[in-house]
Amino acid sequence: MITDHAGQRVLSHGGSTVGQVAYLWVCPDRDLAVAVCANSLASGGAFTDRVEQWRWTELLQVDPPRLLEPTGGLAGPGARRWAGPATGVPAP
């Protein structure tokens, strides 16, 4: 993902699976990269959130972006057709 906040361009990618989380944030204009890899069942997401806050406030010295709030519904009138359980996927 490429974002721009408070004049800071950030390239990022992250993900998780059972027991693991990983994130990479690169700020090319500042010659800065932060990588987080954690083995965790419950607190990995909280840890990466704290590292991200630290990156904004301490390293880039700007207020972190405001987190988006859930809207409570599906986006767009055609989105409902994509909601629901997966079908046609063979069981392991």
C-alpha positions as CSV (number, residue, x, y, z in Angstrom):
1,M,0.0,0.0,0.0
2,I,1.3,3.5,-0.7
3,T,0.0,6.2,1.6
4,D,0.8,9.9,2.2
5,H,0.1,11.4,5.6
6,A,1.4,14.8,6.8
7,G,3.8,14.9,3.8
8,Q,5.3,11.5,4.6
9,R,5.1,8.9,1.8
10,V,4.9,5.4,3.3
11,L,5.0,2.1,1.4
12,S,3.8,-0.7,3.5
13,H,2.7,-4.3,3.5
14,G,1.8,-6.7,6.2
15,G,-0.1,-9.8,7.1
16,S,-0.7,-12.5,9.5
17,T,-1.5,-16.2,9.9
18,V,-2.0,-18.4,13.0
19,G,0.6,-17.4,15.5
20,Q,2.6,-15.0,13.3
21,V,2.4,-11.3,12.1
22,A,4.7,-9.4,9.9
23,Y,4.7,-5.8,8.7
24,L,7.1,-3.7,6.6
25,W,6.9,0.1,6.4
26,V,9.3,2.0,4.1
27,C,9.6,5.8,4.1
28,P,11.8,6.4,1.0
29,D,12.0,10.2,1.4
30,R,13.5,9.7,4.8
31,D,15.7,6.7,4.0
32,L,13.8,4.8,6.7
33,A,12.5,1.3,6.9
34,V,10.8,-0.6,9.8
35,A,10.2,-4.3,9.8
36,V,8.3,-6.2,12.4
37,C,8.1,-10.0,12.6
38,A,6.4,-11.6,15.6
39,N,5.4,-15.0,16.8
40,S,2.2,-14.5,18.8
41,L,-1.3,-15.9,19.1
42,A,-3.0,-12.9,20.7
43,S,-0.8,-9.9,21.1
44,G,1.1,-9.7,17.8
45,G,-1.4,-7.2,16.3
46,A,-1.3,-5.0,19.4
47,F,2.5,-5.0,19.2
48,T,2.6,-4.0,15.6
49,D,0.1,-1.2,16.3
50,R,2.4,0.1,19.0
51,V,5.4,0.0,16.7
52,E,3.4,1.8,14.0
53,Q,2.5,4.6,16.5
54,W,6.1,4.8,17.5
55,R,7.2,5.1,13.9
56,W,4.8,8.0,13.3
57,T,5.5,9.9,16.5
58,E,9.2,9.2,17.3
59,L,10.8,8.5,13.9
60,L,8.8,10.7,11.6
61,Q,7.7,13.2,14.3
62,V,4.1,13.6,13.0
63,D,0.8,12.8,14.5
64,P,-0.3,9.3,13.4
65,P,-3.2,9.2,11.0
66,R,-6.7,8.8,12.4
67,L,-7.9,5.2,12.2
68,L,-10.9,4.5,10.1
69,E,-14.1,3.6,12.0
70,P,-16.2,0.7,10.8
71,T,-19.3,1.8,8.9
72,G,-21.5,-1.0,10.2
73,G,-22.5,-2.2,6.8
74,L,-21.3,-3.4,3.5
75,A,-19.7,-0.9,1.1
76,G,-21.8,-0.2,-2.0
77,P,-25.1,-1.5,-3.2
78,G,-23.5,-4.5,-5.1
79,A,-21.3,-5.7,-2.2
80,R,-24.0,-7.9,-0.6
81,R,-23.5,-10.5,-3.3
82,W,-19.9,-11.1,-2.2
83,A,-20.8,-11.5,1.5
84,G,-21.3,-14.9,3.1
85,P,-19.5,-18.2,3.6
86,A,-17.1,-19.6,1.1
87,T,-18.7,-22.3,-1.1
88,G,-17.1,-24.8,-3.5
89,V,-13.9,-25.0,-1.4
90,P,-12.9,-28.6,-0.7
91,A,-12.4,-29.4,3.0
92,P,-8.9,-30.1,4.1
